[in-house]
Amino acid sequence: MPAQPEITRRDLSSRSKEIMDAVLGGESFIVTRDGRQIGELIPLRRGRRFVPRSEFAAMSRTASNVSLEAFRADQDATAEQETDDPCAR
């Protein structure tokens, strides 16, 4: 793993847009002040939000079967079954 480039606190302040764009592009930096490392700027790890249809279909083929009757019974057993008007309370 390559060493992260060091930037000074002053660089971070004066070149913030450039540095943040680099972080957005996947770069990481060590921030220094008075020659001492004080922090690290790293990109956030974002989970994948989209699953391709083919991958979903492949996962579905190996999933266990679900009994709809048992699923509904579990829901009915755990959900509150109030029939009164909540606005009337």
C-alpha positions in Angstrom: 0.0 0.0 0.0 1.6 3.3 -1.0 2.3 5.9 1.6 -0.3 8.7 1.9 0.8 12.1 0.9 1.1 14.6 3.8 -0.5 18.0 3.6 -0.2 20.8 6.1 -3.1 22.3 7.9 -2.4 25.5 5.9 -2.5 23.6 2.6 -5.8 22.1 3.7 -7.2 25.5 4.4 -5.9 27.2 1.2 -6.4 24.3 -1.2 -9.5 22.8 0.3 -11.5 22.4 -2.9 -8.6 20.8 -4.7 -7.9 18.4 -1.8 -11.6 17.6 -1.3 -12.0 16.8 -5.0 -9.0 14.5 -4.7 -10.6 12.7 -1.7 -13.8 12.4 -3.6 -11.7 10.8 -6.4 -10.4 8.2 -3.9 -7.2 9.8 -2.6 -6.2 9.9 1.1 -4.1 12.4 2.9 -2.3 12.7 6.3 -2.8 16.2 7.7 0.1 17.8 9.6 0.5 20.8 11.9 3.9 22.0 13.1 5.5 18.9 11.5 3.3 16.5 13.5 0.7 14.2 12.0 -2.7 15.2 13.4 -5.3 13.6 11.2 -6.2 11.6 8.1 -8.5 12.5 5.3 -9.9 9.4 3.7 -12.8 8.8 1.3 -16.0 7.3 2.8 -16.7 3.7 1.9 -20.1 3.6 0.4 -22.0 0.4 0.0 -23.3 -0.6 -3.3 -26.8 0.7 -3.8 -27.7 -1.2 -7.0 -27.7 -4.9 -7.5 -27.9 -6.0 -11.2 -31.0 -8.1 -12.1 -28.8 -11.1 -13.0 -27.1 -11.0 -9.6 -30.4 -10.7 -7.8 -31.8 -13.6 -9.8 -28.8 -15.7 -8.9 -29.1 -15.0 -5.2 -32.8 -15.7 -5.3 -32.3 -19.2 -6.8 -30.3 -20.2 -3.8 -32.5 -18.6 -1.2 -34.7 -20.7 1.0 -38.4 -20.9 0.4 -40.6 -18.8 2.6 -44.1 -19.9 3.7 -46.3 -16.9 3.2 -48.8 -18.3 5.8 -46.0 -18.6 8.4 -44.7 -15.1 7.5 -48.1 -13.6 8.0 -48.6 -15.4 11.3 -45.3 -14.1 12.5 -46.3 -10.5 11.5 -49.7 -10.9 13.2 -48.2 -12.2 16.4 -45.7 -9.3 16.7 -47.6 -6.3 15.3 -50.0 -4.3 17.4 -53.5 -5.1 16.3 -55.3 -1.9 17.4 -58.6 -1.2 15.7 -59.4 2.0 17.4 -58.9 5.4 15.9 -55.4 6.7 17.0 -56.6 10.3 16.6 -59.3 9.7 19.1 -56.8 9.2 22.0 
